[in-house]
Amino acid sequence: MMLQSGRLVAFPTETVYGLGANAKDGDAVAAIYAAKTRPSFNPLIVHVASLAQAEALARFDDNARALAQAFWPGPMSLVLPLKPDHGLSSLVTAGLETVAIRMPAQPLARKLLTLADCPVAAPSANPSGQISPTTAAHVLDGLSGRIDAVLDGGPCDVGVESTIISTNPLRLLRHGGLPAEALEAALGCSLMQDLNPDIPAAPGQLTSHYAPDAQVVLNQLEGDLMLGFGDVGGQLNLSPSGDLHEAAANLFAMLRQMDKLAKGANGAGQFTVAPIPMTGLGLAINDRLTRAAAPRSG
């Protein structure tokens, strides 16, 4: 199988398309960083087919096990302490003593992970810092010629990356496809947040991320080029009915379309985005939009 032989395979999950490699093969993991031009201090998420496979890599406390039983398979990643004999490449964890693990729900991803029979490191299948891919065509737009294969599973249902949570200490590291309210209800407590640390403890914590080429201006009610939501119209609308699930599923594809419109609009190079409610999946949508609008680091 290609993954077992050290090749790079992009595959769909319910959140976004991931760029997969055998997480125990250092050369294969290094090839992920090279293909994405990803900074080596930014750790990767390891995808597994089963809880038993995850428990072979990391130590689960009571909270972690409860969350895994409640939300796996699904759009949640757990950051957990590594076991001494984990066998993962140090590039996966960026030298940290913890690892982010997730069990995706998408049927093609689950079949691939079962057949691979190894933990699979898989960041989003796009050049680092750019808009995440939610179709196979998006993957090829950014990585054609740099990777070995793409599995086409159609558009991603959730459309934003997984929610990331650490259980020791208990804190939210990234808003994502599983609303924080669901995690808090399962845990019976409020979550502290650590979304922008100086050194990333999990993927998606860099200030500038998910960025189109055009400048993004947030929380606007009008504009020459407008990405709307609900009653606020525009050239495109994330969800005319104001449905946050629909908006999340449309987010990255519509950011790509707005970027193309902005670059073709007499060189305007800018578009505006309507306000999105700060609740449920709206927290993940606003997180991605804020990072997309942040000043570029380079």
C-alpha positions as CSV (number, residue, x, y, z in Angstrom):
1,M,0.0,0.0,0.0
2,M,1.3,3.5,-0.8
3,L,1.1,4.8,2.7
4,Q,3.0,1.9,4.1
5,S,5.7,2.4,1.5
6,G,6.3,6.0,2.4
7,R,4.2,7.7,-0.2
8,L,2.0,10.8,0.2
9,V,-1.7,10.3,-0.2
10,A,-4.3,13.0,0.1
11,F,-7.7,11.8,1.3
12,P,-11.1,13.1,2.3
13,T,-12.3,13.4,5.9
14,E,-15.6,15.0,7.1
15,T,-13.7,18.2,8.0
16,V,-11.2,18.9,5.1
17,Y,-8.9,16.8,2.9
18,G,-5.8,15.6,4.6
19,L,-2.3,14.9,3.3
20,G,-1.4,11.5,4.7
21,A,1.9,9.8,5.4
22,N,2.9,6.9,7.7
23,A,3.4,8.7,11.0
24,K,6.2,6.3,12.0
25,D,8.2,6.9,8.8
26,G,10.4,10.0,9.3
27,D,11.2,10.4,5.7
28,A,7.6,10.2,4.7
29,V,6.6,12.8,7.4
30,A,9.4,15.1,6.2
31,A,7.9,14.8,2.7
32,I,4.6,16.3,4.1
33,Y,6.5,19.3,5.4
34,A,8.3,19.7,2.1
35,A,5.2,19.4,-0.1
36,K,3.3,21.9,2.0
37,T,6.4,24.1,2.8
38,R,5.1,23.9,6.4
39,P,7.3,25.2,9.2
40,S,8.7,22.3,11.2
41,F,7.6,23.8,14.6
42,N,4.0,23.3,13.6
43,P,2.9,19.8,14.8
44,L,0.7,17.4,12.9
45,I,-2.5,15.5,13.7
46,V,-2.2,11.7,13.7
47,H,-5.3,9.9,12.3
48,V,-6.2,6.4,13.6
49,A,-8.7,3.7,12.7
50,S,-9.5,2.7,16.3
51,L,-9.3,3.7,19.9
52,A,-6.9,0.8,20.5
53,Q,-4.6,2.2,17.9
54,A,-4.7,5.6,19.6
55,E,-4.1,4.1,23.1
56,A,-0.9,2.5,21.7
57,L,0.5,6.0,21.0
58,A,-0.7,8.1,23.9
59,R,-1.8,8.0,27.6
60,F,-5.6,8.6,28.0
61,D,-6.9,10.0,31.3
62,D,-10.6,9.7,32.3
63,N,-11.6,12.9,30.4
64,A,-9.8,11.9,27.2
65,R,-11.4,8.4,27.3
66,A,-14.9,9.9,27.9
67,L,-14.5,12.4,25.1
68,A,-13.2,9.7,22.7
69,Q,-16.2,7.5,23.5
70,A,-18.6,10.4,23.1
71,F,-17.2,12.0,19.9
72,W,-15.1,9.4,18.0
73,P,-15.3,8.9,15.1
74,G,-15.8,12.6,14.4
75,P,-14.3,16.0,14.1
76,M,-12.4,16.1,17.4
77,S,-8.7,15.8,18.0
78,L,-7.2,15.1,21.4
79,V,-3.8,16.3,22.5
80,L,-2.4,13.7,24.9
81,P,1.0,12.7,26.5
82,L,3.0,10.4,24.4
83,K,3.7,6.8,25.6
84,P,7.5,6.0,25.8
85,D,7.2,3.4,23.0
86,H,5.0,5.3,20.7
87,G,7.2,4.9,17.6
88,L,6.1,8.1,16.0
89,S,8.5,10.3,14.0
90,S,9.6,13.3,16.1
91,L,8.6,15.5,13.2
92,V,5.0,14.6,13.8
93,T,5.1,16.2,17.3
94,A,7.5,19.0,16.4
95,G,9.6,17.8,19.4
96,L,6.8,18.1,21.9
97,E,6.0,15.4,24.5
98,T,2.4,15.3,23.4
99,V,0.6,14.3,20.2
100,A,-2.7,15.3,18.6
101,I,-4.9,12.3,17.6
102,R,-8.2,12.0,15.8
103,M,-10.4,9.2,14.4
104,P,-12.3,10.6,11.4
105,A,-15.8,9.6,10.5
106,Q,-15.7,9.9,6.7
107,P,-16.2,6.3,5.3
108,L,-13.4,6.5,2.7
109,A,-11.0,7.8,5.3
110,R,-12.0,5.0,7.8
111,K,-11.4,2.4,5.1
112,L,-8.0,3.9,4.1
113,L,-6.9,4.0,7.7
114,T,-8.0,0.4,8.4
115,L,-6.2,-0.9,5.3
116,A,-3.0,1.2,6.0
117,D,-2.8,-0.5,9.5
118,C,-0.5,2.3,10.7
119,P,-1.0,5.7,12.3
120,V,-1.3,8.4,9.6
121,A,0.0,11.9,10.0
122,A,-2.3,14.2,8.0
123,P,-2.4,18.0,8.0
124,S,-4.7,19.7,5.5
125,A,-3.7,18.9,1.9
126,N,-2.8,22.5,0.8
127,P,0.3,24.7,0.8
128,S,1.0,25.9,4.4
129,G,-1.0,28.9,5.5
130,Q,-3.4,28.9,2.5
131,I,-7.1,28.0,2.3
132,S,-7.8,24.5,3.3
133,P,-9.2,22.0,0.7
134,T,-12.7,20.6,0.8
135,T,-12.6,18.9,-2.6
136,A,-10.1,16.8,-4.5
137,A,-9.9,19.6,-7.1
138,H,-8.8,22.0,-4.3
139,V,-6.0,19.6,-3.4
140,L,-4.7,19.4,-6.9
141,D,-4.9,23.2,-7.2
142,G,-2.3,23.6,-4.6
143,L,-0.3,20.3,-4.5
144,S,-0.4,18.8,-8.0
145,G,3.1,17.4,-8.8
146,R,4.2,17.4,-5.1
147,I,2.2,14.3,-3.9
148,D,1.6,10.8,-5.1
149,A,-2.1,10.3,-5.1
150,V,-5.5,11.9,-4.2
151,L,-8.6,9.9,-3.2
152,D,-11.7,11.7,-4.3
153,G,-14.5,11.4,-1.8
154,G,-16.5,14.4,-2.9
155,P,-17.0,17.6,-0.9
156,C,-16.4,17.5,2.8
157,D,-19.5,17.5,4.9
158,V,-18.3,19.6,7.9
159,G,-15.9,21.9,6.0
160,V,-13.7,23.2,8.9
161,E,-10.9,21.4,10.6
162,S,-11.4,19.4,13.8
163,T,-11.8,20.9,17.2
164,I,-8.7,20.3,19.3
165,I,-8.7,19.8,23.0
166,S,-6.1,18.9,25.6
167,T,-7.2,17.1,28.7
168,N,-4.1,17.5,30.9
169,P,-4.5,20.4,31.5
170,L,-8.1,20.6,30.2
171,R,-8.2,23.4,27.6
172,L,-9.5,24.2,24.2
173,L,-6.7,24.6,21.6
174,R,-8.7,25.2,18.4
175,H,-12.3,25.8,17.6
176,G,-13.5,23.4,14.9
177,G,-16.2,21.1,13.5
178,L,-17.4,19.9,17.0
179,P,-18.9,22.9,18.9
180,A,-17.2,23.8,22.1
181,E,-20.6,23.7,23.8
182,A,-20.9,20.0,23.1
183,L,-17.5,19.3,24.7
184,E,-18.4,21.3,27.8
185,A,-21.7,19.5,28.1
186,A,-19.9,16.1,27.9
187,L,-17.3,17.2,30.5
188,G,-19.7,19.0,32.8
189,C,-17.5,22.1,33.0
190,S,-16.3,25.2,31.1
191,L,-13.2,25.0,29.0
192,M,-10.2,27.3,29.3
193,Q,-8.9,28.5,25.9
194,D,-5.3,28.6,24.6
195,L,-5.8,29.5,21.0
196,N,-2.7,31.5,20.1
197,P,0.3,30.3,22.1
198,D,3.8,31.5,21.3
199,I,4.8,27.9,20.4
200,P,2.0,25.9,18.8
201,A,0.8,22.9,20.8
202,A,-1.5,21.9,18.0
203,P,-2.1,22.7,14.3
204,G,-4.1,25.8,13.3
205,Q,-2.8,28.0,16.1
206,L,-0.7,30.3,13.9
207,T,-2.1,33.9,13.8
208,S,-2.0,34.1,10.0
209,H,-3.5,30.9,8.5
210,Y,-6.2,29.7,6.0
211,A,-5.2,32.9,4.1
212,P,-6.3,33.8,0.5
213,D,-4.1,36.1,-1.5
214,A,-6.7,39.0,-1.3
215,Q,-7.1,41.0,1.9
216,V,-10.1,39.9,4.0
217,V,-12.1,42.6,5.8
218,L,-14.4,41.1,8.5
219,N,-17.8,42.0,10.0
220,Q,-19.1,44.2,7.2
221,L,-22.7,44.9,6.1
222,E,-21.8,46.0,2.6
223,G,-18.9,46.1,0.2
224,D,-18.1,46.0,-3.5
225,L,-17.1,42.4,-3.2
226,M,-19.1,40.7,-0.4
227,L,-19.2,37.3,1.1
228,G,-22.6,37.3,2.7
229,F,-24.4,35.4,5.5
230,G,-28.1,35.3,6.2
231,D,-29.9,38.5,5.2
232,V,-26.6,40.2,4.3
233,G,-26.2,39.5,0.6
234,G,-23.2,39.5,-1.7
235,Q,-21.6,37.9,-4.7
236,L,-21.7,34.7,-2.7
237,N,-23.5,33.8,0.6
238,L,-22.3,31.2,3.1
239,S,-25.9,30.4,4.0
240,P,-28.8,32.6,3.0
241,S,-30.9,30.9,5.7
242,G,-28.3,31.7,8.4
243,D,-27.5,28.0,9.0
244,L,-24.1,27.7,10.6
245,H,-23.6,24.1,9.5
246,E,-24.2,25.1,5.9
247,A,-21.9,28.1,6.3
248,A,-19.1,26.0,7.7
249,A,-19.4,23.5,4.9
250,N,-19.2,26.3,2.3
251,L,-16.5,28.4,4.0
252,F,-13.3,27.3,2.4
253,A,-14.7,26.8,-1.1
254,M,-16.3,30.2,-1.0
255,L,-13.1,31.9,0.3
256,R,-11.4,30.4,-2.8
257,Q,-14.1,31.8,-5.1
258,M,-14.0,35.2,-3.5
259,D,-10.2,35.3,-3.8
260,K,-10.5,34.7,-7.5
261,L,-13.2,37.4,-7.8
262,A,-11.1,39.9,-5.9
263,K,-8.0,39.3,-8.0
264,G,-10.0,39.8,-11.1
265,A,-11.8,43.0,-10.0
266,N,-9.5,45.6,-11.5
267,G,-6.8,44.4,-9.1
268,A,-8.9,45.4,-6.1
269,G,-7.4,42.5,-4.1
270,Q,-9.9,42.8,-1.2
271,F,-13.2,41.4,-0.2
272,T,-15.5,41.9,2.8
273,V,-17.3,39.3,4.9
274,A,-20.6,39.6,6.7
275,P,-20.8,39.1,10.5
276,I,-21.1,35.5,11.7
277,P,-22.7,34.7,15.1
278,M,-20.2,33.8,17.8
279,T,-22.0,30.6,18.9
280,G,-21.7,26.9,18.0
281,L,-19.9,26.4,14.7
282,G,-19.8,30.2,14.3
283,L,-16.9,30.1,16.7
284,A,-14.9,27.9,14.3
285,I,-16.0,30.0,11.3
286,N,-14.9,33.2,13.0
287,D,-11.6,31.7,14.1
288,R,-10.8,30.7,10.5
289,L,-11.9,34.1,9.2
290,T,-9.8,36.0,11.8
291,R,-6.7,34.1,10.9
292,A,-7.5,34.5,7.2
293,A,-7.7,38.3,7.7
294,A,-4.6,38.6,9.9
295,P,-1.5,40.4,8.6
296,R,0.8,38.0,6.7
297,S,4.0,37.0,8.5
298,G,6.2,37.0,5.4
